[in-house]
Amino acid sequence: MNNYDSLKPTLLLSLHPENTAAIVAGDKVIEYRRRFFTDAFQAFVYTTGRSGGIDLFITCDRPIQGNAQMLAAIGAEIQHDDYHEIQAYFAAKDSGLVIPITSWARLPLLSLATLREKF
């Protein structure tokens, strides 16, 4: 993995299979979170589901913090997401984060069963 940086914070991020697939397809370049880590980071991605496990590594720039309208506008512009859906996602607290995904690398699947057995 050429994009791993031992000096950068490393997290474990859980995503649904459709989001992992969208990253690999190049359709998902930002991630939305109501609360999250606020510095640039890299993450091993745990893909949820019956056949899930750790199968992706991503690097991310510093998240953009803002109110629901600002984040919805960013999502609509950059990722062509539905403005109203994103605004509704952030509406309760009227704040959140847009996380720019800057690179990704596929990993051999480390299944949940293996994770439970070995770790």
Secondary structure, 3 states (H helix, E strand, C coil): CCCCCCCCCEEEEEECHHHHHHHHHCCCCEEEECCCCCCCEEEEEEECCCCCEEEEEEEECCCEEECHHHHHHHHHHHCCCCHHHHHHHHCCCCCEEEEEEEEEEEEEEEEHHHHHHHC
